[in-house]
Amino acid sequence: MQNLRISIIQLDQAWENIPANLKHIENLLEALPDTDLILLPEMFHTGFSMKSSLAEEWKENTTLRTLLEWANKYQAAIYTSLMVQENFQFFNRGVFVEPSKKISIYDKQRSFGLGGEDKVYTAGTSETIVSYQGWKFNLQICYDLRFPELIRNRIETNGQAAYDVLLYVANWPKKRVLHWSTLLQARAIENQCYTIGVNRVGTDGNQLEYPGKSVVFDGIGTKQVEMDGLEAVQTVTLSMHELQVLRQQLPFLKDKK
């Protein structure tokens, strides 16, 4: 029952400037303590952009190679999302890369129609749960947070919960920050899992402001960490023992239909 160290990188993303974002993140990574998993905001290399001409082909993706290089250098997995092109379609694709070079993908299932995402990116159709270092992670992206039907936790045939941690990488605007924190807490409570939301700060090319407020809730909805509105790096340790004790004391998941 190994504890897990997760590092949240809450940054001000340069609008549609891939080289600037990669360089900036490299500098932030240099200051990281030893960690098991690094989290970066949604579309970490561009900001939440509809400029699909910036999307690289999935099979020849230099940005993905950079993530793999970072994972190897810091011996930590990384989860974030980036725009990609595959089979003549564009996706807002979550990528979970491991030091072993294993790549797991999750295509965002709920497109943000208010921002025109549904006109540019093809929505995903399936859940992705990744096993890493004895933990199971459900991968999610931003607007997915409003749709709890996507991530109903449950007890599997082996008697264990389907997943232990919900990961949301986001570009969530300041004007709806109350929804952000409230919904993340609700997901933690209803699924009896750690729930982590990673957001950006600053202002994007559409003049939308972002509040940061990256946050970690435990499986009972207690806030473990909440960052402010500034660029920062925060590392938190998750306890598998505490999560298992909670689920034994409050065995709500087995009653789900």
Backbone as JSON, one array per atom type, in Angstrom:
{
  "sequence": "MQNLRISIIQLDQAWENIPANLKHIENLLEALPDTDLILLPEMFHTGFSMKSSLAEEWKENTTLRTLLEWANKYQAAIYTSLMVQENFQFFNRGVFVEPSKKISIYDKQRSFGLGGEDKVYTAGTSETIVSYQGWKFNLQICYDLRFPELIRNRIETNGQAAYDVLLYVANWPKKRVLHWSTLLQARAIENQCYTIGVNRVGTDGNQLEYPGKSVVFDGIGTKQVEMDGLEAVQTVTLSMHELQVLRQQLPFLKDKK",
  "N": [[0.85, -1.2, 0.0], [1.53, 1.45, -1.12], [2.38, 4.86, -0.58], [1.74, 7.81, -2.55], [3.37, 10.32, -4.33], [2.41, 13.34, -5.65], [2.86, 15.91, -7.96], [1.74, 19.09, -8.63], [1.67, 21.31, -11.26], [0.98, 24.49, -11.62], [0.49, 26.85, -13.91], [1.09, 29.87, -15.84], [0.06, 29.89, -19.0], [1.59, 30.41, -22.13], [0.02, 31.96, -24.83], [-0.85, 29.94, -27.45], [1.8, 29.36, -28.05], [4.02, 27.19, -28.46], [6.9, 26.57, -28.18], [7.62, 28.45, -26.15], [6.02, 27.66, -23.97], [6.98, 25.05, -23.49], [9.65, 25.55, -22.79], [9.28, 27.11, -20.5], [7.99, 25.31, -18.76], [9.99, 23.38, -18.52], [11.83, 24.81, -16.97], [10.37, 25.07, -14.58], [10.15, 22.4, -13.83], [12.73, 21.79, -13.06], [12.91, 22.55, -10.43], [11.49, 20.72, -8.99], [10.73, 18.5, -6.26], [11.59, 15.04, -5.42], [9.25, 12.95, -7.01], [6.26, 11.1, -7.92], [4.29, 11.42, -9.81], [3.5, 13.86, -12.19], [1.49, 16.65, -12.82], [0.02, 18.61, -15.33], [-1.66, 21.52, -16.68], [-4.64, 21.48, -18.83], [-4.25, 21.16, -22.4], [-1.48, 21.83, -22.35], [0.61, 22.92, -23.8], [-0.29, 24.92, -25.47], [-2.37, 26.45, -24.39], [-6.0, 26.75, -24.06], [-6.93, 26.34, -26.99], [-8.49, 26.81, -30.2], [-7.15, 26.62, -32.5], [-6.48, 24.57, -34.71], [-4.44, 24.09, -36.49], [-2.12, 24.01, -35.13], [-1.95, 21.5, -34.14], [-0.17, 18.5, -33.93], [0.54, 15.58, -35.91], [-0.47, 12.49, -34.57], [1.19, 10.17, -34.61], [3.65, 11.17, -35.15], [4.62, 12.98, -33.18], [6.17, 15.59, -31.81], [5.88, 17.02, -29.44], [4.76, 15.15, -27.73], [6.96, 13.45, -27.57], [8.65, 15.07, -26.11], [7.34, 15.09, -23.61], [7.73, 12.4, -22.93], [10.5, 12.39, -22.68], [10.81, 14.08, -20.46], [9.5, 12.52, -18.52], [11.22, 10.36, -18.36], [13.61, 11.64, -17.54], [12.95, 12.69, -15.0], [11.99, 10.5, -13.77], [9.26, 10.01, -13.32], [5.75, 9.7, -13.79], [3.64, 11.5, -16.12], [0.73, 13.46, -16.47], [-1.37, 15.12, -18.71], [-3.02, 17.23, -21.18], [-3.17, 17.55, -24.78], [-3.53, 19.06, -28.02], [-4.15, 17.04, -30.84], [-3.7, 15.5, -34.08], [-5.28, 12.93, -35.84], [-6.0, 10.42, -38.15], [-7.3, 12.22, -39.88], [-8.81, 13.72, -38.15], [-9.27, 15.9, -35.3], [-8.26, 15.96, -31.88], [-8.75, 16.67, -28.42], [-6.6, 15.49, -26.46], [-5.95, 13.52, -23.67], [-2.95, 12.52, -22.15], [-1.13, 10.06, -20.55], [1.93, 9.53, -19.57], [4.64, 7.36, -18.91], [7.74, 6.65, -17.13], [8.72, 4.31, -18.21], [8.13, 4.54, -20.85], [5.62, 3.83, -21.59], [2.47, 4.75, -22.89], [-0.66, 6.02, -22.15], [-3.89, 6.89, -23.31], [-6.53, 9.33, -23.33], [-9.33, 10.56, -24.79], [-11.01, 13.57, -24.61], [-14.33, 13.54, -23.53], [-16.56, 15.21, -23.35], [-17.28, 17.91, -25.15], [-16.62, 21.4, -25.03], [-19.06, 23.29, -25.81], [-19.75, 26.0, -25.58], [-17.39, 27.3, -25.98], [-16.79, 26.61, -28.55], [-15.48, 24.22, -28.94], [-16.6, 21.83, -29.76], [-16.89, 22.17, -32.46], [-14.43, 21.83, -33.54], [-12.88, 19.75, -32.37], [-12.99, 16.2, -32.16], [-15.09, 14.29, -30.13], [-14.24, 12.02, -27.5], [-15.14, 8.59, -26.7], [-14.97, 6.8, -24.65], [-14.04, 5.57, -21.37], [-10.94, 5.91, -19.59], [-8.86, 4.12, -17.56], [-5.97, 4.02, -15.71], [-3.4, 1.96, -14.49], [-0.89, 2.42, -12.15], [1.98, 2.18, -10.28], [0.64, 0.68, -8.31], [-1.69, 2.08, -7.95], [-4.87, 3.19, -9.23], [-5.94, 5.23, -11.81], [-8.39, 7.46, -12.99], [-8.74, 9.09, -15.94], [-9.44, 12.41, -16.82], [-10.74, 15.44, -18.39], [-11.11, 18.8, -17.93], [-14.06, 20.15, -18.92], [-15.41, 17.75, -18.74], [-15.86, 17.43, -16.08], [-18.39, 18.34, -15.36], [-20.11, 16.28, -15.78], [-21.12, 13.72, -14.19], [-21.9, 11.15, -14.81], [-19.99, 10.05, -16.42], [-17.98, 8.95, -14.9], [-18.65, 7.09, -12.9], [-17.75, 5.46, -10.06], [-17.2, 2.06, -8.99], [-17.61, -1.22, -7.56], [-15.55, -3.79, -8.58], [-15.44, -7.14, -10.01], [-13.39, -8.34, -8.63], [-13.65, -7.39, -6.13], [-12.57, -4.92, -5.58], [-12.42, -1.31, -5.8], [-13.09, 0.4, -8.9], [-11.38, 2.5, -9.52], [-8.93, 4.7, -7.92], [-8.14, 7.34, -7.9], [-9.25, 10.38, -9.25], [-8.38, 12.35, -11.98], [-8.34, 15.59, -13.09], [-7.42, 17.67, -15.61], [-7.21, 21.05, -16.57], [-8.44, 24.1, -18.17], [-9.94, 26.24, -16.6], [-12.21, 28.85, -16.31], [-12.1, 31.96, -14.45], [-14.58, 33.15, -13.88], [-16.34, 31.1, -13.32], [-15.39, 29.77, -11.09], [-16.44, 28.92, -8.65], [-18.05, 26.77, -9.35], [-16.1, 24.99, -10.18], [-14.6, 24.24, -7.79], [-16.69, 23.23, -6.21], [-17.83, 21.11, -7.72], [-15.63, 19.39, -8.01], [-15.23, 18.61, -5.35], [-17.65, 17.28, -4.92], [-17.36, 15.12, -6.72], [-15.32, 13.69, -5.48], [-16.55, 12.88, -3.08], [-18.81, 11.34, -3.93], [-17.65, 9.28, -5.32], [-15.82, 8.17, -3.65], [-12.97, 8.61, -3.69], [-9.64, 9.92, -4.14], [-9.56, 13.16, -5.51], [-8.35, 15.26, -7.94], [-7.85, 18.45, -9.19], [-6.38, 20.31, -11.7], [-5.48, 23.43, -12.64], [-4.95, 26.38, -14.71], [-3.29, 29.63, -14.5], [-3.51, 33.22, -15.11], [-4.15, 35.06, -18.21], [-5.78, 34.31, -21.25], [-5.59, 34.19, -24.92], [-8.12, 34.9, -25.66], [-8.88, 36.7, -23.84], [-9.83, 35.65, -21.49], [-9.84, 35.15, -18.02], [-8.0, 33.18, -15.67], [-8.18, 31.39, -12.62], [-6.42, 29.73, -11.25], [-6.4, 27.9, -8.41], [-5.99, 25.18, -8.17], [-6.57, 21.94, -6.79], [-6.81, 19.43, -4.21], [-8.78, 16.82, -3.11], [-9.65, 14.48, -0.57], [-10.95, 11.08, -0.2], [-13.29, 11.46, 1.21], [-14.06, 13.93, 0.75], [-12.66, 15.97, 1.98], [-10.66, 18.82, 1.92], [-7.36, 18.69, 0.9], [-5.27, 20.13, -0.24], [-5.18, 23.43, -1.51], [-4.42, 25.6, -4.02], [-3.45, 29.04, -4.64], [-4.1, 31.95, -6.66], [-1.78, 32.23, -8.09], [1.12, 31.48, -10.09], [2.62, 28.39, -9.43], [4.2, 25.52, -7.85], [3.19, 22.55, -6.39], [3.49, 19.84, -4.16], [1.95, 16.88, -3.11], [1.17, 14.19, -0.87], [-0.46, 11.15, -1.31], [-2.35, 8.77, 0.51], [-2.72, 5.39, 0.37], [-3.47, 3.62, 2.34], [-5.13, 5.16, 4.05], [-7.22, 5.68, 2.29], [-8.24, 3.11, 1.81], [-9.08, 2.38, 4.38], [-11.13, 4.24, 4.78], [-12.98, 3.37, 2.81], [-13.6, 0.89, 3.83], [-14.81, 1.52, 6.25], [-16.95, 3.06, 5.42], [-18.77, 1.65, 3.37], [-19.95, 2.48, 0.77], [-19.78, 2.25, -1.99], [-20.38, -0.34, -2.82], [-23.11, -0.41, -2.86], [-23.96, 0.81, -5.13], [-25.8, 0.85, -8.17]],
  "CA": [[0.0, 0.0, 0.0], [2.5, 2.52, -1.26], [1.92, 6.23, -0.74], [2.04, 8.36, -3.87], [3.68, 11.76, -4.34], [1.91, 13.97, -6.87], [3.26, 17.31, -8.08], [0.85, 19.92, -9.46], [2.31, 22.5, -11.82], [-0.05, 25.48, -11.96], [1.29, 27.84, -14.61], [0.53, 30.83, -16.79], [0.42, 29.36, -20.3], [1.76, 31.36, -23.23], [-1.06, 31.68, -25.78], [-0.53, 29.33, -28.74], [3.25, 29.46, -28.23], [4.51, 25.9, -27.98], [8.27, 26.64, -27.65], [7.67, 29.21, -24.89], [5.45, 26.84, -22.9], [7.89, 23.94, -23.18], [10.81, 26.1, -22.08], [8.84, 27.55, -19.17], [7.74, 24.12, -17.95], [11.3, 22.8, -18.22], [12.4, 25.56, -15.84], [9.62, 24.73, -13.37], [10.46, 21.02, -13.48], [14.05, 21.74, -12.43], [12.79, 22.8, -8.99], [10.63, 19.71, -8.38], [11.28, 17.46, -5.39], [11.29, 13.69, -5.93], [7.81, 12.8, -7.13], [5.84, 9.94, -8.68], [3.38, 11.82, -10.89], [3.48, 15.29, -12.46], [0.26, 17.05, -13.48], [0.06, 19.88, -16.03], [-3.01, 21.9, -17.12], [-5.18, 21.11, -20.14], [-3.56, 21.74, -23.55], [-0.38, 22.47, -21.63], [1.59, 23.51, -24.71], [-0.88, 25.98, -26.3], [-3.58, 27.04, -23.84], [-7.21, 26.15, -24.6], [-7.0, 26.97, -28.3], [-9.2, 26.14, -31.29], [-6.29, 26.74, -33.68], [-6.09, 23.17, -34.93], [-3.22, 24.01, -37.3], [-1.02, 23.75, -34.2], [-1.99, 20.1, -33.73], [0.73, 17.62, -34.64], [0.09, 14.22, -36.17], [-0.28, 11.68, -33.37], [2.29, 9.21, -34.73], [4.91, 11.9, -35.33], [4.33, 14.1, -32.3], [7.38, 16.01, -31.1], [5.51, 17.43, -28.08], [4.65, 13.92, -26.97], [8.32, 12.99, -27.3], [9.17, 15.9, -25.01], [6.76, 14.57, -22.38], [8.42, 11.14, -22.63], [11.85, 12.75, -22.22], [10.67, 14.57, -19.09], [9.16, 11.39, -17.66], [12.46, 9.6, -18.16], [14.58, 12.45, -16.8], [12.54, 12.86, -13.61], [11.52, 9.2, -13.3], [7.9, 10.24, -12.84], [4.72, 9.75, -14.83], [3.08, 12.84, -16.38], [-0.59, 13.51, -17.11], [-1.82, 16.42, -19.21], [-3.67, 17.04, -22.48], [-2.66, 18.33, -25.89], [-4.3, 18.88, -29.27], [-3.46, 16.16, -31.78], [-4.4, 15.12, -35.3], [-5.18, 11.5, -36.14], [-7.01, 9.96, -39.11], [-8.01, 13.39, -40.42], [-9.63, 14.33, -37.1], [-8.52, 16.54, -34.23], [-8.69, 15.54, -30.56], [-8.17, 17.18, -27.18], [-6.22, 14.16, -25.99], [-5.21, 13.32, -22.44], [-1.86, 11.55, -22.28], [-0.48, 9.64, -19.3], [3.18, 8.93, -20.02], [5.39, 6.77, -17.81], [9.17, 6.54, -17.38], [8.95, 3.11, -19.03], [7.7, 4.94, -22.19], [4.23, 3.45, -21.83], [1.58, 5.89, -23.09], [-2.1, 5.76, -22.11], [-4.57, 8.07, -23.84], [-7.95, 9.56, -23.05], [-9.88, 11.66, -25.58], [-12.04, 14.3, -23.87], [-15.63, 13.05, -23.97], [-17.56, 16.27, -23.41], [-16.71, 19.11, -25.79], [-17.13, 22.65, -24.47], [-19.75, 23.95, -26.9], [-19.73, 27.44, -25.38], [-16.12, 27.8, -26.51], [-16.6, 26.15, -29.91], [-14.64, 23.02, -29.0], [-17.32, 20.78, -30.51], [-16.76, 22.43, -33.9], [-13.04, 21.58, -33.95], [-12.32, 18.49, -31.87], [-13.86, 15.04, -32.08], [-15.23, 13.83, -28.75], [-13.95, 10.63, -27.2], [-16.33, 7.78, -26.43], [-14.74, 5.76, -23.64], [-13.3, 5.84, -20.14], [-9.59, 5.36, -19.5], [-8.34, 3.94, -16.21], [-4.56, 3.63, -15.81], [-2.77, 1.42, -13.28], [0.5, 2.9, -12.03], [2.54, 2.06, -8.93], [-0.35, 0.12, -7.39], [-2.85, 2.96, -7.91], [-5.66, 3.24, -10.46], [-6.29, 6.62, -12.11], [-9.38, 7.74, -14.02], [-8.27, 10.3, -16.63], [-10.51, 13.32, -17.24], [-10.29, 16.74, -18.88], [-11.88, 20.04, -17.78], [-15.52, 20.18, -19.01], [-15.92, 16.45, -18.29], [-16.2, 17.54, -14.66], [-19.81, 18.62, -15.18], [-20.9, 15.11, -16.18], [-20.73, 12.64, -13.28], [-22.2, 9.83, -15.37], [-18.81, 9.55, -17.12], [-16.93, 8.41, -14.03], [-19.21, 6.39, -11.74], [-16.9, 4.42, -9.47], [-17.97, 0.86, -8.69], [-16.84, -2.36, -7.1], [-15.34, -4.75, -9.65], [-15.62, -8.55, -9.62], [-12.33, -8.7, -7.7], [-13.96, -6.79, -4.84], [-11.89, -3.64, -5.44], [-12.99, -0.19, -6.55], [-12.57, 0.52, -10.26], [-10.23, 3.42, -9.51], [-8.59, 5.31, -6.64], [-7.87, 8.77, -8.07], [-9.77, 11.1, -10.42], [-7.48, 13.41, -12.39], [-8.9, 16.56, -14.02], [-6.55, 18.76, -16.06], [-8.22, 22.01, -17.01], [-8.36, 25.55, -18.31], [-11.26, 26.58, -16.07], [-12.17, 30.3, -16.15], [-12.32, 32.57, -13.14], [-15.98, 33.51, -13.66], [-17.07, 29.92, -12.84], [-14.5, 29.06, -10.17], [-17.24, 28.26, -7.62], [-18.45, 25.47, -9.91], [-14.88, 24.17, -10.18], [-14.3, 23.65, -6.48], [-17.85, 22.49, -5.72], [-17.98, 19.87, -8.46], [-14.52, 18.5, -7.67], [-15.52, 18.02, -4.04], [-18.74, 16.32, -5.08], [-16.85, 13.9, -7.36], [-14.57, 12.94, -4.47], [-17.48, 12.28, -2.12], [-19.7, 10.33, -4.51], [-16.87, 8.16, -5.85], [-14.9, 7.72, -2.59], [-11.63, 8.56, -4.27], [-8.94, 11.19, -4.23], [-9.91, 13.91, -6.72], [-7.37, 16.34, -8.12], [-8.09, 19.35, -10.3], [-5.2, 21.12, -12.02], [-5.92, 24.54, -13.47], [-3.93, 27.36, -15.07], [-3.48, 31.01, -14.09], [-3.23, 34.19, -16.17], [-5.18, 35.45, -19.18], [-5.47, 33.7, -22.54], [-5.74, 35.04, -26.1], [-9.51, 35.35, -25.75], [-9.04, 37.6, -22.7], [-10.42, 34.94, -20.36], [-8.97, 35.06, -16.85], [-7.99, 31.88, -15.02], [-7.92, 31.67, -11.21], [-5.64, 28.71, -10.55], [-7.25, 27.14, -7.48], [-5.79, 23.73, -8.24], [-7.04, 21.46, -5.49], [-6.82, 17.99, -3.94], [-9.74, 16.35, -2.11], [-9.54, 13.06, -0.26], [-12.11, 10.29, -0.56], [-14.48, 11.86, 1.95], [-14.34, 15.31, 0.35], [-11.88, 16.93, 2.76], [-9.64, 19.48, 1.1], [-5.98, 18.44, 1.33], [-4.45, 21.22, -0.76], [-5.78, 24.34, -2.48], [-3.46, 26.63, -4.41], [-4.07, 30.34, -4.84], [-4.2, 32.37, -8.05], [-0.45, 32.51, -8.61], [1.87, 30.36, -10.63], [3.3, 27.69, -8.33], [4.32, 24.07, -7.89], [2.82, 21.99, -5.08], [3.56, 18.38, -4.1], [1.11, 16.31, -2.05], [1.28, 12.74, -0.75], [-1.72, 10.43, -1.13], [-2.21, 7.56, 1.33], [-3.6, 4.28, 0.01], [-4.01, 3.04, 3.58], [-6.25, 5.98, 4.49], [-8.32, 5.49, 1.35], [-8.82, 1.79, 2.03], [-9.8, 2.42, 5.66], [-12.37, 4.98, 4.51], [-13.91, 2.53, 2.06], [-14.05, -0.19, 4.71], [-15.7, 2.09, 7.26], [-18.13, 3.59, 4.74], [-18.79, 0.84, 2.14], [-21.06, 2.97, -0.05], [-19.63, 1.89, -3.41], [-21.0, -1.64, -3.11], [-24.55, -0.23, -2.99], [-24.29, 1.44, -6.4], [-26.44, -0.03, -9.14]],
  "C": [[0.89, 1.25, 0.0], [1.83, 3.89, -1.34], [2.4, 6.76, -2.09], [2.27, 9.86, -3.76], [3.27, 12.34, -5.7], [2.28, 15.45, -6.86], [2.36, 18.02, -9.09], [1.63, 21.13, -9.94], [1.21, 23.41, -12.35], [0.66, 26.66, -12.6], [0.46, 28.78, -15.47], [0.99, 30.39, -18.17], [0.53, 30.47, -21.34], [0.78, 30.99, -24.34], [-0.52, 31.19, -27.12], [0.96, 29.4, -29.08], [3.9, 28.21, -27.64], [5.94, 25.99, -27.45], [8.37, 27.36, -26.31], [7.12, 28.38, -23.74], [6.38, 25.7, -22.51], [9.1, 24.43, -22.39], [10.44, 26.48, -20.65], [8.63, 26.35, -18.25], [9.05, 23.43, -17.59], [11.94, 23.49, -17.02], [11.7, 25.22, -14.53], [9.95, 23.3, -12.91], [11.79, 20.91, -12.75], [13.96, 21.89, -10.91], [11.95, 21.75, -8.26], [11.38, 18.85, -7.37], [11.04, 16.09, -6.03], [9.78, 13.48, -5.93], [7.5, 11.58, -7.99], [5.02, 10.3, -9.91], [3.35, 13.34, -10.98], [2.21, 15.61, -13.25], [0.42, 18.46, -14.07], [-1.34, 20.23, -16.52], [-3.37, 21.37, -18.51], [-4.45, 21.85, -21.26], [-2.34, 22.54, -23.08], [0.55, 23.27, -22.55], [1.06, 24.69, -25.52], [-1.86, 26.88, -25.55], [-4.78, 26.44, -24.56], [-7.57, 26.82, -25.93], [-7.8, 26.13, -29.28], [-8.4, 26.21, -32.59], [-5.7, 25.37, -34.0], [-4.85, 23.03, -35.82], [-1.98, 23.77, -36.42], [-0.93, 22.28, -33.81], [-1.04, 19.27, -34.59], [0.07, 16.26, -34.89], [0.47, 13.33, -34.99], [0.96, 10.79, -33.46], [3.65, 9.88, -34.92], [4.89, 13.16, -34.47], [5.56, 14.48, -31.47], [7.07, 16.45, -29.67], [5.35, 16.2, -27.19], [6.03, 13.36, -26.64], [8.96, 13.78, -26.17], [8.63, 15.41, -23.67], [7.46, 13.26, -21.97], [9.83, 11.4, -22.12], [11.8, 13.25, -20.77], [10.39, 13.42, -18.12], [10.39, 10.55, -17.35], [13.45, 10.36, -17.28], [14.24, 12.52, -15.32], [12.0, 11.58, -12.99], [10.16, 9.34, -12.62], [6.95, 10.18, -14.03], [4.23, 11.19, -14.97], [1.69, 12.67, -16.97], [-0.92, 14.94, -17.46], [-2.65, 16.17, -20.45], [-3.01, 17.94, -23.51], [-3.56, 18.11, -27.1], [-3.48, 18.01, -30.21], [-4.34, 15.94, -33.01], [-4.2, 13.63, -35.54], [-6.33, 11.11, -37.07], [-7.92, 11.09, -39.57], [-9.01, 13.99, -39.43], [-8.71, 14.95, -36.05], [-9.13, 16.13, -32.88], [-8.02, 16.39, -29.48], [-7.84, 15.92, -26.38], [-5.43, 14.21, -24.68], [-4.15, 12.26, -22.66], [-1.24, 11.32, -20.9], [0.77, 8.89, -19.72], [3.98, 8.5, -18.79], [6.88, 6.71, -18.13], [9.54, 5.34, -18.25], [8.64, 3.34, -20.5], [6.3, 4.44, -22.55], [3.38, 4.71, -21.92], [0.14, 5.41, -23.02], [-2.8, 7.03, -22.55], [-6.04, 8.1, -23.43], [-8.39, 10.76, -23.88], [-11.07, 12.27, -24.85], [-13.43, 13.97, -24.42], [-16.69, 14.14, -24.11], [-16.91, 17.55, -23.95], [-17.4, 20.36, -25.27], [-17.75, 23.48, -25.59], [-19.71, 25.46, -26.8], [-18.47, 28.07, -25.96], [-15.83, 27.32, -27.92], [-15.76, 24.89, -30.05], [-15.29, 21.92, -29.83], [-17.23, 20.97, -32.01], [-15.38, 22.04, -34.43], [-12.57, 20.18, -33.6], [-13.39, 17.4, -31.8], [-13.9, 14.54, -30.64], [-14.85, 12.36, -28.62], [-15.23, 9.9, -26.79], [-16.14, 6.79, -25.3], [-13.89, 6.26, -22.48], [-11.89, 5.27, -20.27], [-9.16, 5.32, -18.04], [-6.93, 3.35, -16.34], [-4.09, 3.09, -14.46], [-1.3, 1.84, -13.27], [0.9, 2.87, -10.57], [1.49, 1.62, -7.91], [-1.6, 0.96, -7.23], [-3.57, 2.91, -9.25], [-6.21, 4.65, -10.63], [-7.33, 6.69, -13.22], [-9.01, 9.09, -14.63], [-9.44, 11.11, -17.14], [-9.92, 14.65, -17.66], [-11.39, 17.78, -18.68], [-13.4, 19.87, -17.78], [-16.17, 18.85, -18.64], [-16.42, 16.51, -16.85], [-17.69, 17.74, -14.42], [-20.7, 17.4, -15.42], [-20.51, 13.88, -15.36], [-21.01, 11.25, -13.82], [-20.99, 9.22, -16.08], [-17.9, 8.72, -16.21], [-17.48, 7.72, -12.78], [-18.26, 5.3, -11.25], [-17.77, 3.23, -9.09], [-17.02, -0.22, -8.17], [-16.77, -3.39, -8.23], [-15.52, -6.17, -9.12], [-14.55, -9.03, -8.66], [-12.53, -8.1, -6.31], [-13.32, -5.44, -4.6], [-12.61, -2.55, -6.23], [-12.34, -0.09, -7.92], [-11.38, 1.45, -10.34], [-10.11, 4.09, -8.14], [-8.46, 6.83, -6.72], [-8.53, 9.27, -9.35], [-8.82, 12.25, -10.73], [-8.18, 14.3, -13.42], [-7.83, 17.61, -14.34], [-7.44, 19.75, -16.8], [-7.63, 23.36, -17.38], [-9.73, 26.06, -17.91], [-11.3, 28.06, -15.71], [-12.59, 30.78, -14.77], [-13.8, 32.8, -12.86], [-16.82, 32.33, -13.15], [-16.25, 29.1, -11.85], [-15.28, 28.37, -9.05], [-17.69, 26.88, -8.09], [-17.28, 24.49, -9.86], [-14.67, 23.47, -8.84], [-15.45, 22.8, -5.96], [-17.98, 21.14, -6.41], [-16.85, 18.89, -8.17], [-14.75, 17.84, -6.32], [-16.63, 16.98, -4.13], [-18.25, 15.01, -5.71], [-16.07, 13.05, -6.36], [-15.5, 12.2, -3.53], [-18.25, 11.13, -2.76], [-18.95, 9.11, -5.04], [-15.85, 7.62, -4.86], [-13.49, 7.53, -3.14], [-10.96, 9.91, -4.08], [-9.33, 11.86, -5.55], [-9.02, 15.13, -6.8], [-7.74, 17.14, -9.35], [-6.9, 20.27, -10.5], [-5.6, 22.19, -13.03], [-4.75, 25.47, -13.78], [-4.22, 28.7, -14.38], [-3.24, 31.92, -15.3], [-4.42, 34.46, -17.06], [-4.81, 34.89, -20.54], [-5.72, 34.67, -23.7], [-7.15, 35.5, -26.35], [-9.88, 36.28, -24.6], [-9.84, 36.96, -21.57], [-9.39, 34.85, -19.24], [-9.12, 33.69, -16.2], [-7.48, 32.03, -13.59], [-6.94, 30.72, -10.53], [-6.58, 27.85, -9.72], [-7.16, 25.63, -7.72], [-5.98, 23.15, -6.85], [-6.97, 19.94, -5.43], [-7.84, 17.72, -2.84], [-9.47, 14.88, -1.83], [-10.87, 12.37, -0.51], [-13.37, 10.58, 0.23], [-14.83, 13.32, 1.67], [-13.64, 16.37, 1.16], [-10.77, 17.5, 1.9], [-8.26, 19.25, 1.7], [-5.05, 19.59, 0.95], [-5.34, 22.1, -1.61], [-4.78, 25.44, -2.76], [-4.19, 27.94, -4.66], [-4.06, 30.69, -6.33], [-2.87, 32.69, -8.7], [0.18, 31.26, -9.21], [2.68, 29.71, -9.51], [3.37, 26.2, -8.63], [4.05, 23.55, -6.49], [2.88, 20.47, -5.17], [2.78, 17.9, -2.89], [1.3, 14.8, -2.04], [-0.09, 12.13, -0.49], [-1.45, 9.13, -0.39], [-3.21, 6.5, 0.89], [-4.22, 3.66, 1.25], [-5.22, 3.83, 4.05], [-7.46, 5.8, 3.58], [-9.01, 4.14, 1.58], [-9.6, 1.72, 3.34], [-11.13, 3.13, 5.49], [-13.4, 4.09, 3.83], [-14.42, 1.35, 2.89], [-15.06, 0.32, 5.73], [-17.01, 2.58, 6.67], [-18.27, 2.87, 3.4], [-19.94, 1.21, 1.21], [-20.99, 2.47, -1.5], [-20.35, 0.58, -3.75], [-22.51, -1.53, -3.32], [-24.95, 0.45, -4.3], [-24.85, 0.42, -7.37], [-25.95, 0.29, -10.54]]
}
